[in-house]
Amino acid sequence: MPQTFTLLATGADGTVIEVAVTRKRVKNLNLRVSRTGAVSLSIPPRTSLARAQDFLDRRSAWILEHVRQAQARHAAG
């Protein structure tokens, strides 16, 4: 049964984005941004939340860019 947690990704400008983290049977860490701008991360069951947070910290610029694009598309459409 998948377990879900919430972590935060912080952009260089101080923007904080909430990320839903789900432990499930996956091989890699999978980061997704939905059409509405919601961010989710799937991680293998044995991956620590510290490793997941480090992954989010390293990819915070990518996350922020894609969230802004998704929100702009959602607002325009």
N, CA, C and O atoms as a CHARMM CRD file, in Angstrom:
* protein
*
  308
    1    1 MET  N      0.84200  -1.18200   0.00000 PROA 1      0.00000
    2    1 MET  CA     0.00000   0.00000   0.00000 PROA 1      0.00000
    3    1 MET  C      0.88700   1.24500   0.00000 PROA 1      0.00000
    4    1 MET  O      1.76300   1.36500   0.85600 PROA 1      0.00000
    5    2 PRO  N      0.68300   2.17300  -0.93600 PROA 2      0.00000
    6    2 PRO  CA     1.51400   3.37700  -1.01300 PROA 2      0.00000
    7    2 PRO  C      1.35400   4.27000   0.21500 PROA 2      0.00000
    8    2 PRO  O      0.26000   4.41000   0.76200 PROA 2      0.00000
    9    3 GLN  N      2.45700   4.86600   0.63300 PROA 3      0.00000
   10    3 GLN  CA     2.46400   5.83000   1.72800 PROA 3      0.00000
   11    3 GLN  C      2.71400   7.19900   1.12800 PROA 3      0.00000
   12    3 GLN  O      3.55000   7.33300   0.23400 PROA 3      0.00000
   13    4 THR  N      2.01000   8.22000   1.59900 PROA 4      0.00000
   14    4 THR  CA     2.16800   9.56000   1.06100 PROA 4      0.00000
   15    4 THR  C      2.63300  10.52500   2.15000 PROA 4      0.00000
   16    4 THR  O      2.12100  10.50400   3.26900 PROA 4      0.00000
   17    5 PHE  N      3.60800  11.37200   1.81000 PROA 5      0.00000
   18    5 PHE  CA     4.16600  12.37600   2.69600 PROA 5      0.00000
   19    5 PHE  C      4.17600  13.70000   1.95800 PROA 5      0.00000
   20    5 PHE  O      3.93800  13.74100   0.75100 PROA 5      0.00000
   21    6 THR  N      4.44600  14.77600   2.66700 PROA 6      0.00000
   22    6 THR  CA     4.58300  16.08400   2.03600 PROA 6      0.00000
   23    6 THR  C      5.95500  16.64600   2.36100 PROA 6      0.00000
   24    6 THR  O      6.35500  16.71200   3.52300 PROA 6      0.00000
   25    7 LEU  N      6.67800  17.05300   1.30900 PROA 7      0.00000
   26    7 LEU  CA     7.95900  17.74000   1.46900 PROA 7      0.00000
   27    7 LEU  C      7.84600  19.08300   0.76600 PROA 7      0.00000
   28    7 LEU  O      6.87700  19.33200   0.04900 PROA 7      0.00000
   29    8 LEU  N      8.82900  19.94500   0.96900 PROA 8      0.00000
   30    8 LEU  CA     8.81500  21.26400   0.34600 PROA 8      0.00000
   31    8 LEU  C     10.01800  21.43500  -0.56000 PROA 8      0.00000
   32    8 LEU  O     11.12800  21.01300  -0.23500 PROA 8      0.00000
   33    9 ALA  N      9.77700  22.06400  -1.70900 PROA 9      0.00000
   34    9 ALA  CA    10.86500  22.44800  -2.60200 PROA 9      0.00000
   35    9 ALA  C     10.95700  23.97100  -2.53800 PROA 9      0.00000
   36    9 ALA  O      9.94700  24.65900  -2.68400 PROA 9      0.00000
   37   10 THR  N     12.15200  24.49600  -2.32300 PROA 10     0.00000
   38   10 THR  CA    12.34500  25.92900  -2.19900 PROA 10     0.00000
   39   10 THR  C     13.18100  26.43600  -3.35500 PROA 10     0.00000
   40   10 THR  O     14.28600  25.94900  -3.59200 PROA 10     0.00000
   41   11 GLY  N     12.65100  27.42300  -4.08100 PROA 11     0.00000
   42   11 GLY  CA    13.36800  28.01300  -5.20400 PROA 11     0.00000
   43   11 GLY  C     14.40800  29.00100  -4.72500 PROA 11     0.00000
   44   11 GLY  O     14.42600  29.37300  -3.55200 PROA 11     0.00000
   45   12 ALA  N     15.27800  29.42900  -5.63000 PROA 12     0.00000
   46   12 ALA  CA    16.34300  30.37000  -5.29100 PROA 12     0.00000
   47   12 ALA  C     15.77300  31.71400  -4.83100 PROA 12     0.00000
   48   12 ALA  O     16.40700  32.42800  -4.05400 PROA 12     0.00000
   49   13 ASP  N     14.56200  32.05700  -5.31700 PROA 13     0.00000
   50   13 ASP  CA    13.93800  33.31900  -4.94100 PROA 13     0.00000
   51   13 ASP  C     13.11900  33.21300  -3.65400 PROA 13     0.00000
   52   13 ASP  O     12.45200  34.17100  -3.26500 PROA 13     0.00000
   53   14 GLY  N     13.16700  32.05000  -2.99100 PROA 14     0.00000
   54   14 GLY  CA    12.45000  31.86700  -1.74300 PROA 14     0.00000
   55   14 GLY  C     11.06000  31.28700  -1.89700 PROA 14     0.00000
   56   14 GLY  O     10.36200  31.08500  -0.90400 PROA 14     0.00000
   57   15 THR  N     10.64600  31.01700  -3.11900 PROA 15     0.00000
   58   15 THR  CA     9.34400  30.42200  -3.36800 PROA 15     0.00000
   59   15 THR  C      9.31300  29.00100  -2.82000 PROA 15     0.00000
   60   15 THR  O     10.22500  28.21200  -3.06600 PROA 15     0.00000
   61   16 VAL  N      8.26500  28.68300  -2.08100 PROA 16     0.00000
   62   16 VAL  CA     8.12500  27.35200  -1.49000 PROA 16     0.00000
   63   16 VAL  C      6.99000  26.62500  -2.19500 PROA 16     0.00000
   64   16 VAL  O      5.88600  27.15200  -2.32700 PROA 16     0.00000
   65   17 ILE  N      7.27500  25.40500  -2.64800 PROA 17     0.00000
   66   17 ILE  CA     6.29900  24.58800  -3.36200 PROA 17     0.00000
   67   17 ILE  C      6.10300  23.28800  -2.60400 PROA 17     0.00000
   68   17 ILE  O      7.06700  22.61000  -2.25000 PROA 17     0.00000
   69   18 GLU  N      4.85100  22.95000  -2.35900 PROA 18     0.00000
   70   18 GLU  CA     4.52200  21.71200  -1.65700 PROA 18     0.00000
   71   18 GLU  C      4.59300  20.54500  -2.64300 PROA 18     0.00000
   72   18 GLU  O      4.07700  20.63200  -3.75800 PROA 18     0.00000
   73   19 VAL  N      5.23200  19.46200  -2.22400 PROA 19     0.00000
   74   19 VAL  CA     5.40300  18.27700  -3.07300 PROA 19     0.00000
   75   19 VAL  C      4.82500  17.06200  -2.35000 PROA 19     0.00000
   76   19 VAL  O      5.20500  16.76900  -1.21700 PROA 19     0.00000
   77   20 ALA  N      3.90500  16.35700  -3.01000 PROA 20     0.00000
   78   20 ALA  CA     3.34600  15.12100  -2.46200 PROA 20     0.00000
   79   20 ALA  C      4.29900  13.98400  -2.81200 PROA 20     0.00000
   80   20 ALA  O      4.54100  13.71300  -3.98800 PROA 20     0.00000
   81   21 VAL  N      4.83600  13.32600  -1.79900 PROA 21     0.00000
   82   21 VAL  CA     5.79700  12.24100  -1.98400 PROA 21     0.00000
   83   21 VAL  C      5.10100  10.91700  -1.65300 PROA 21     0.00000
   84   21 VAL  O      4.54500  10.75500  -0.56600 PROA 21     0.00000
   85   22 THR  N      5.13700   9.97800  -2.59700 PROA 22     0.00000
   86   22 THR  CA     4.49000   8.68700  -2.41000 PROA 22     0.00000
   87   22 THR  C      5.51600   7.57300  -2.52800 PROA 22     0.00000
   88   22 THR  O      6.26400   7.49900  -3.50300 PROA 22     0.00000
   89   23 ARG  N      5.53900   6.70700  -1.52100 PROA 23     0.00000
   90   23 ARG  CA     6.38100   5.51000  -1.58100 PROA 23     0.00000
   91   23 ARG  C      5.57600   4.43200  -2.29100 PROA 23     0.00000
   92   23 ARG  O      4.47300   4.09100  -1.86300 PROA 23     0.00000
   93   24 LYS  N      6.12800   3.89500  -3.37800 PROA 24     0.00000
   94   24 LYS  CA     5.47200   2.79100  -4.06800 PROA 24     0.00000
   95   24 LYS  C      6.49800   1.98600  -4.83800 PROA 24     0.00000
   96   24 LYS  O      7.68100   2.32800  -4.86100 PROA 24     0.00000
   97   25 ARG  N      6.04600   0.93000  -5.46000 PROA 25     0.00000
   98   25 ARG  CA     6.95500   0.01100  -6.14800 PROA 25     0.00000
   99   25 ARG  C      7.43400   0.60800  -7.46200 PROA 25     0.00000
  100   25 ARG  O      6.91000   0.29100  -8.53000 PROA 25     0.00000
  101   26 VAL  N      8.42600   1.47100  -7.37200 PROA 26     0.00000
  102   26 VAL  CA     9.07300   2.06200  -8.54000 PROA 26     0.00000
  103   26 VAL  C     10.57600   1.86000  -8.37200 PROA 26     0.00000
  104   26 VAL  O     11.06200   1.62800  -7.26400 PROA 26     0.00000
  105   27 LYS  N     11.30100   1.94800  -9.47600 PROA 27     0.00000
  106   27 LYS  CA    12.74900   1.74100  -9.42700 PROA 27     0.00000
  107   27 LYS  C     13.50300   3.05300  -9.20600 PROA 27     0.00000
  108   27 LYS  O     14.53300   3.08300  -8.53200 PROA 27     0.00000
  109   28 ASN  N     12.98300   4.12200  -9.77600 PROA 28     0.00000
  110   28 ASN  CA    13.64800   5.42100  -9.72400 PROA 28     0.00000
  111   28 ASN  C     12.78000   6.45300  -9.02900 PROA 28     0.00000
  112   28 ASN  O     11.60500   6.20400  -8.75700 PROA 28     0.00000
  113   29 LEU  N     13.35800   7.60800  -8.74300 PROA 29     0.00000
  114   29 LEU  CA    12.58200   8.72300  -8.22300 PROA 29     0.00000
  115   29 LEU  C     11.93000   9.39800  -9.42400 PROA 29     0.00000
  116   29 LEU  O     12.62000   9.79700 -10.36300 PROA 29     0.00000
  117   30 ASN  N     10.59800   9.52800  -9.39800 PROA 30     0.00000
  118   30 ASN  CA     9.84700  10.06800 -10.52800 PROA 30     0.00000
  119   30 ASN  C      9.15400  11.35700 -10.12200 PROA 30     0.00000
  120   30 ASN  O      8.28200  11.35900  -9.25400 PROA 30     0.00000
  121   31 LEU  N      9.55200  12.45900 -10.75900 PROA 31     0.00000
  122   31 LEU  CA     9.03300  13.78200 -10.44600 PROA 31     0.00000
  123   31 LEU  C      8.06000  14.20400 -11.53500 PROA 31     0.00000
  124   31 LEU  O      8.37400  14.11500 -12.72200 PROA 31     0.00000
  125   32 ARG  N      6.85700  14.67200 -11.12900 PROA 32     0.00000
  126   32 ARG  CA     5.83900  15.08900 -12.08900 PROA 32     0.00000
  127   32 ARG  C      5.22200  16.41600 -11.67100 PROA 32     0.00000
  128   32 ARG  O      5.05800  16.70300 -10.48500 PROA 32     0.00000
  129   33 VAL  N      4.88500  17.22000 -12.68000 PROA 33     0.00000
  130   33 VAL  CA     4.12400  18.44900 -12.45500 PROA 33     0.00000
  131   33 VAL  C      2.84200  18.30700 -13.25500 PROA 33     0.00000
  132   33 VAL  O      2.88900  18.10600 -14.46900 PROA 33     0.00000
  133   34 SER  N      1.69100  18.40800 -12.59000 PROA 34     0.00000
  134   34 SER  CA     0.41200  18.23700 -13.27300 PROA 34     0.00000
  135   34 SER  C      0.06000  19.48700 -14.07500 PROA 34     0.00000
  136   34 SER  O      0.75200  20.50200 -14.00000 PROA 34     0.00000
  137   35 ARG  N     -1.01400  19.40000 -14.83500 PROA 35     0.00000
  138   35 ARG  CA    -1.47100  20.54100 -15.64300 PROA 35     0.00000
  139   35 ARG  C     -1.85700  21.73100 -14.78500 PROA 35     0.00000
  140   35 ARG  O     -1.78200  22.87300 -15.23900 PROA 35     0.00000
  141   36 THR  N     -2.26600  21.47900 -13.55300 PROA 36     0.00000
  142   36 THR  CA    -2.65100  22.57000 -12.65000 PROA 36     0.00000
  143   36 THR  C     -1.47800  23.12200 -11.86000 PROA 36     0.00000
  144   36 THR  O     -1.62200  24.13400 -11.17500 PROA 36     0.00000
  145   37 GLY  N     -0.32200  22.47900 -11.94200 PROA 37     0.00000
  146   37 GLY  CA     0.86400  22.93900 -11.23300 PROA 37     0.00000
  147   37 GLY  C      1.15700  22.17100  -9.96000 PROA 37     0.00000
  148   37 GLY  O      2.09600  22.51200  -9.24200 PROA 37     0.00000
  149   38 ALA  N      0.37700  21.14100  -9.66100 PROA 38     0.00000
  150   38 ALA  CA     0.64600  20.31000  -8.48000 PROA 38     0.00000
  151   38 ALA  C      1.86800  19.43700  -8.75000 PROA 38     0.00000
  152   38 ALA  O      2.02300  18.90100  -9.84700 PROA 38     0.00000
  153   39 VAL  N      2.72500  19.29800  -7.75500 PROA 39     0.00000
  154   39 VAL  CA     3.96400  18.53800  -7.92100 PROA 39     0.00000
  155   39 VAL  C      3.88200  17.25300  -7.10700 PROA 39     0.00000
  156   39 VAL  O      3.46600  17.26900  -5.94900 PROA 39     0.00000
  157   40 SER  N      4.28400  16.13400  -7.72300 PROA 40     0.00000
  158   40 SER  CA     4.31300  14.85600  -7.01800 PROA 40     0.00000
  159   40 SER  C      5.62100  14.14000  -7.31400 PROA 40     0.00000
  160   40 SER  O      6.22700  14.31500  -8.37200 PROA 40     0.00000
  161   41 LEU  N      6.03400  13.33700  -6.35700 PROA 41     0.00000
  162   41 LEU  CA     7.27800  12.58500  -6.45300 PROA 41     0.00000
  163   41 LEU  C      7.00800  11.17000  -5.97300 PROA 41     0.00000
  164   41 LEU  O      6.51600  10.97700  -4.86100 PROA 41     0.00000
  165   42 SER  N      7.32300  10.17900  -6.79500 PROA 42     0.00000
  166   42 SER  CA     7.21800   8.77400  -6.40600 PROA 42     0.00000
  167   42 SER  C      8.61800   8.27900  -6.09500 PROA 42     0.00000
  168   42 SER  O      9.56000   8.52400  -6.85000 PROA 42     0.00000
  169   43 ILE  N      8.74500   7.57600  -4.96600 PROA 43     0.00000
  170   43 ILE  CA    10.05500   7.07100  -4.56300 PROA 43     0.00000
  171   43 ILE  C      9.94500   5.59000  -4.20100 PROA 43     0.00000
  172   43 ILE  O      8.88500   5.13400  -3.77300 PROA 43     0.00000
  173   44 PRO  N     11.03800   4.83800  -4.37200 PROA 44     0.00000
  174   44 PRO  CA    11.03800   3.43200  -3.95500 PROA 44     0.00000
  175   44 PRO  C     10.81400   3.31200  -2.44200 PROA 44     0.00000
  176   44 PRO  O     11.13900   4.23600  -1.69600 PROA 44     0.00000
  177   45 PRO  N     10.26700   2.19300  -1.99100 PROA 45     0.00000
  178   45 PRO  CA     9.94900   2.02100  -0.56600 PROA 45     0.00000
  179   45 PRO  C     11.12500   2.23100   0.39200 PROA 45     0.00000
  180   45 PRO  O     10.92600   2.72500   1.50200 PROA 45     0.00000
  181   46 ARG  N     12.31600   1.87300  -0.00400 PROA 46     0.00000
  182   46 ARG  CA    13.46700   1.97100   0.90900 PROA 46     0.00000
  183   46 ARG  C     14.22500   3.29300   0.81600 PROA 46     0.00000
  184   46 ARG  O     15.23000   3.47200   1.50400 PROA 46     0.00000
  185   47 THR  N     13.77700   4.19800   0.00000 PROA 47     0.00000
  186   47 THR  CA    14.44000   5.49300  -0.13100 PROA 47     0.00000
  187   47 THR  C     14.08400   6.36900   1.06300 PROA 47     0.00000
  188   47 THR  O     12.91600   6.47400   1.43600 PROA 47     0.00000
  189   48 SER  N     15.09300   6.99700   1.66100 PROA 48     0.00000
  190   48 SER  CA    14.84100   7.85000   2.82000 PROA 48     0.00000
  191   48 SER  C     14.22100   9.17700   2.37700 PROA 48     0.00000
  192   48 SER  O     14.40000   9.62100   1.24300 PROA 48     0.00000
  193   49 LEU  N     13.49100   9.79400   3.30000 PROA 49     0.00000
  194   49 LEU  CA    12.91600  11.10600   2.99800 PROA 49     0.00000
  195   49 LEU  C     14.02000  12.16000   2.86300 PROA 49     0.00000
  196   49 LEU  O     13.83500  13.15800   2.16500 PROA 49     0.00000
  197   50 ALA  N     15.15100  11.95200   3.51500 PROA 50     0.00000
  198   50 ALA  CA    16.28300  12.87200   3.37300 PROA 50     0.00000
  199   50 ALA  C     16.81600  12.83300   1.94100 PROA 50     0.00000
  200   50 ALA  O     17.15400  13.87400   1.37800 PROA 50     0.00000
  201   51 ARG  N     16.89400  11.64200   1.35100 PROA 51     0.00000
  202   51 ARG  CA    17.34600  11.51700  -0.04100 PROA 51     0.00000
  203   51 ARG  C     16.32600  12.15800  -0.97800 PROA 51     0.00000
  204   51 ARG  O     16.70700  12.80700  -1.95200 PROA 51     0.00000
  205   52 ALA  N     15.04300  11.98300  -0.69700 PROA 52     0.00000
  206   52 ALA  CA    14.00500  12.59800  -1.51300 PROA 52     0.00000
  207   52 ALA  C     14.09400  14.11900  -1.42500 PROA 52     0.00000
  208   52 ALA  O     13.93400  14.81000  -2.43200 PROA 52     0.00000
  209   53 GLN  N     14.34800  14.64700  -0.21800 PROA 53     0.00000
  210   53 GLN  CA    14.47500  16.09200  -0.04400 PROA 53     0.00000
  211   53 GLN  C     15.69200  16.61700  -0.80500 PROA 53     0.00000
  212   53 GLN  O     15.62400  17.67700  -1.42800 PROA 53     0.00000
  213   54 ASP  N     16.79900  15.88500  -0.75700 PROA 54     0.00000
  214   54 ASP  CA    17.99900  16.27100  -1.49500 PROA 54     0.00000
  215   54 ASP  C     17.71200  16.31000  -2.99600 PROA 54     0.00000
  216   54 ASP  O     18.15700  17.22400  -3.69100 PROA 54     0.00000
  217   55 PHE  N     16.97400  15.32500  -3.49300 PROA 55     0.00000
  218   55 PHE  CA    16.57700  15.27300  -4.89600 PROA 55     0.00000
  219   55 PHE  C     15.76200  16.51500  -5.26100 PROA 55     0.00000
  220   55 PHE  O     15.99600  17.12900  -6.30200 PROA 55     0.00000
  221   56 LEU  N     14.81100  16.88100  -4.40700 PROA 56     0.00000
  222   56 LEU  CA    13.98700  18.06500  -4.65700 PROA 56     0.00000
  223   56 LEU  C     14.82300  19.34500  -4.60800 PROA 56     0.00000
  224   56 LEU  O     14.61600  20.25200  -5.41400 PROA 56     0.00000
  225   57 ASP  N     15.75900  19.42100  -3.67300 PROA 57     0.00000
  226   57 ASP  CA    16.61100  20.60400  -3.56600 PROA 57     0.00000
  227   57 ASP  C     17.45100  20.79400  -4.83200 PROA 57     0.00000
  228   57 ASP  O     17.61300  21.91500  -5.31500 PROA 57     0.00000
  229   58 ARG  N     17.98300  19.69200  -5.36300 PROA 58     0.00000
  230   58 ARG  CA    18.81000  19.77600  -6.56600 PROA 58     0.00000
  231   58 ARG  C     17.99900  20.13600  -7.80700 PROA 58     0.00000
  232   58 ARG  O     18.54500  20.67800  -8.76800 PROA 58     0.00000
  233   59 ARG  N     16.71800  19.84300  -7.79200 PROA 59     0.00000
  234   59 ARG  CA    15.87600  20.09200  -8.96100 PROA 59     0.00000
  235   59 ARG  C     14.87300  21.22000  -8.74600 PROA 59     0.00000
  236   59 ARG  O     13.89800  21.33300  -9.48800 PROA 59     0.00000
  237   60 SER  N     15.10300  22.04700  -7.74300 PROA 60     0.00000
  238   60 SER  CA    14.14600  23.09800  -7.40200 PROA 60     0.00000
  239   60 SER  C     13.94400  24.11300  -8.52900 PROA 60     0.00000
  240   60 SER  O     12.82800  24.59300  -8.72700 PROA 60     0.00000
  241   61 ALA  N     14.99300  24.44400  -9.26100 PROA 61     0.00000
  242   61 ALA  CA    14.84200  25.39600 -10.37400 PROA 61     0.00000
  243   61 ALA  C     13.94400  24.80800 -11.46000 PROA 61     0.00000
  244   61 ALA  O     13.08500  25.50600 -11.99900 PROA 61     0.00000
  245   62 TRP  N     14.13700  23.53200 -11.78100 PROA 62     0.00000
  246   62 TRP  CA    13.30600  22.86000 -12.78400 PROA 62     0.00000
  247   62 TRP  C     11.85000  22.81500 -12.32600 PROA 62     0.00000
  248   62 TRP  O     10.93700  23.07900 -13.10800 PROA 62     0.00000
  249   63 ILE  N     11.64300  22.48100 -11.05400 PROA 63     0.00000
  250   63 ILE  CA    10.29200  22.39900 -10.50500 PROA 63     0.00000
  251   63 ILE  C      9.60000  23.74800 -10.60200 PROA 63     0.00000
  252   63 ILE  O      8.47000  23.83500 -11.08300 PROA 63     0.00000
  253   64 LEU  N     10.26700  24.79300 -10.15100 PROA 64     0.00000
  254   64 LEU  CA     9.68400  26.13000 -10.15700 PROA 64     0.00000
  255   64 LEU  C      9.33200  26.57400 -11.57600 PROA 64     0.00000
  256   64 LEU  O      8.25800  27.13200 -11.80200 PROA 64     0.00000
  257   65 GLU  N     10.21900  26.33300 -12.52300 PROA 65     0.00000
  258   65 GLU  CA     9.97100  26.70400 -13.91800 PROA 65     0.00000
  259   65 GLU  C      8.73800  25.98200 -14.47000 PROA 65     0.00000
  260   65 GLU  O      7.89000  26.60600 -15.10700 PROA 65     0.00000
  261   66 HSD  N      8.63900  24.69100 -14.23100 PROA 66     0.00000
  262   66 HSD  CA     7.52700  23.91700 -14.77800 PROA 66     0.00000
  263   66 HSD  C      6.20100  24.19900 -14.06200 PROA 66     0.00000
  264   66 HSD  O      5.14000  24.14200 -14.68300 PROA 66     0.00000
  265   67 VAL  N      6.25500  24.50000 -12.77900 PROA 67     0.00000
  266   67 VAL  CA     5.03300  24.87800 -12.05100 PROA 67     0.00000
  267   67 VAL  C      4.50400  26.19500 -12.59600 PROA 67     0.00000
  268   67 VAL  O      3.30100  26.33300 -12.82000 PROA 67     0.00000
  269   68 ARG  N      5.37800  27.15200 -12.80900 PROA 68     0.00000
  270   68 ARG  CA     4.94100  28.44900 -13.35600 PROA 68     0.00000
  271   68 ARG  C      4.35700  28.29300 -14.75400 PROA 68     0.00000
  272   68 ARG  O      3.34800  28.92100 -15.07400 PROA 68     0.00000
  273   69 GLN  N      4.98000  27.46200 -15.59200 PROA 69     0.00000
  274   69 GLN  CA     4.44500  27.21800 -16.93400 PROA 69     0.00000
  275   69 GLN  C      3.07500  26.55900 -16.86300 PROA 69     0.00000
  276   69 GLN  O      2.16000  26.95200 -17.58700 PROA 69     0.00000
  277   70 ALA  N      2.92600  25.56400 -16.00100 PROA 70     0.00000
  278   70 ALA  CA     1.65200  24.85400 -15.87100 PROA 70     0.00000
  279   70 ALA  C      0.55800  25.78800 -15.36300 PROA 70     0.00000
  280   70 ALA  O     -0.57000  25.74700 -15.85500 PROA 70     0.00000
  281   71 GLN  N      0.87800  26.61600 -14.39700 PROA 71     0.00000
  282   71 GLN  CA    -0.11000  27.56100 -13.85100 PROA 71     0.00000
  283   71 GLN  C     -0.52400  28.59200 -14.90500 PROA 71     0.00000
  284   71 GLN  O     -1.69200  28.97100 -14.98600 PROA 71     0.00000
  285   72 ALA  N      0.44000  29.04000 -15.70900 PROA 72     0.00000
  286   72 ALA  CA     0.13000  30.00900 -16.75700 PROA 72     0.00000
  287   72 ALA  C     -0.78400  29.38000 -17.81000 PROA 72     0.00000
  288   72 ALA  O     -1.74400  30.00900 -18.25600 PROA 72     0.00000
  289   73 ARG  N     -0.48500  28.13600 -18.20800 PROA 73     0.00000
  290   73 ARG  CA    -1.32700  27.44300 -19.18300 PROA 73     0.00000
  291   73 ARG  C     -2.71200  27.19600 -18.61400 PROA 73     0.00000
  292   73 ARG  O     -3.70800  27.35100 -19.32000 PROA 73     0.00000
  293   74 HSD  N     -2.78500  26.81400 -17.34700 PROA 74     0.00000
  294   74 HSD  CA    -4.06900  26.53400 -16.71300 PROA 74     0.00000
  295   74 HSD  C     -4.91900  27.80800 -16.60900 PROA 74     0.00000
  296   74 HSD  O     -6.13100  27.76900 -16.82200 PROA 74     0.00000
  297   75 ALA  N     -4.28000  28.92900 -16.28100 PROA 75     0.00000
  298   75 ALA  CA    -4.99800  30.20400 -16.16700 PROA 75     0.00000
  299   75 ALA  C     -5.46800  30.71200 -17.52600 PROA 75     0.00000
  300   75 ALA  O     -6.53300  31.32000 -17.63400 PROA 75     0.00000
  301   76 ALA  N     -4.66700  30.46000 -18.56700 PROA 76     0.00000
  302   76 ALA  CA    -5.02000  30.92400 -19.91500 PROA 76     0.00000
  303   76 ALA  C     -6.11200  30.07100 -20.54100 PROA 76     0.00000
  304   76 ALA  O     -6.88800  30.55800 -21.36400 PROA 76     0.00000
  305   77 GLY  N     -6.17700  28.79500 -20.15400 PROA 77     0.00000
  306   77 GLY  CA    -7.11500  27.87600 -20.79500 PROA 77     0.00000
  307   77 GLY  C     -8.33700  27.73700 -20.02200 PROA 77     0.00000
  308   77 GLY  O     -9.23800  26.99800 -20.41900 PROA 77     0.00000
